[in-house]
Amino acid sequence: MSTFPALTHVALTVRDLSVSVPWYGTLFGADPVIDEDTDPHMHHTVYLLGGGTLIGLHQHETPAPSGDFSEYRVGLDHLAFACENRAELQRWAARLDELGIKHGGIKDAAYGSGVSFRDPDGIALEFFAPPS
């Protein structure tokens, strides 16, 4: 095995698809490519992004525990979307402003620059550009 396989999809558990589906649809500027029950206990909605990456939103029949997402729990810390450069990152920060999505502004570090924001369940998301 010479190379590690590429990432194909990320599945996020959300509290309420009726809230999350329109929020992500607006963020992605896309309609879902899949919207179905996968078994009697779960429904999922899936978006196809650039590069063939799929982002799935899952709502389980078993209610989610109370409280919002926390990156301090074991599991996902955040999900980052790639920007080619800082100029593209600035455009995405402006797009978040247009959509009324609160974010932390562009933060620069030696390893790159990012804009952090959260979905309706508090899941940490980021647009990230490599250093120039």
Residue, then its C-alpha position, 0 to 999 in steps of 0.5 A: m500500500s503506497t499511498f493512504p486513500a483520499l477522504t471520501h465523506v464526512a458524516l455529521t450528526v445533527r439535532d434537527l435536519s429541518v434546521s441543519v439542511p437549509w443552513y448547510g444548503t445555503l452555506f454550500g450553495a447546493d441542493p442535497v444529492i441524497d435525502e433518505d432513510t438509511d434504516p428505520h432509525m436514521h435519516h441522512t441528507v448528503y451534499l456533494l462538494g468540490g473535489g468529490t467530497l461528500i458531507g452527510l448530515h445524520q439525524h438518528e431516531t434516538p435523540a441527541p444528548s442535551g447540549d451543543f457540540s464541544e470540541y473538548r469531547v473525544g471525537l471531532d474537533h472541527l471540519a475545515f474547508a480548503c481555500e487556495n489562498r488568503a484572497e479566497l479565504q477573504r472572499w469566504a469570510a465576506r460570504l459568511d458576513e453576507l449570510g449572517i453567519k458569525h465567525g471569528g475573523i481571519k486568524d493568521a499563523a505560521y502554518g496558514s490562515g483560517v476563519s472559524f464559525r459554527d453550524p446551528d448545533g455548534i459544530a466547529l467549521e473553518f475555511f483554511a488557506p495555506p501560508s503564502 
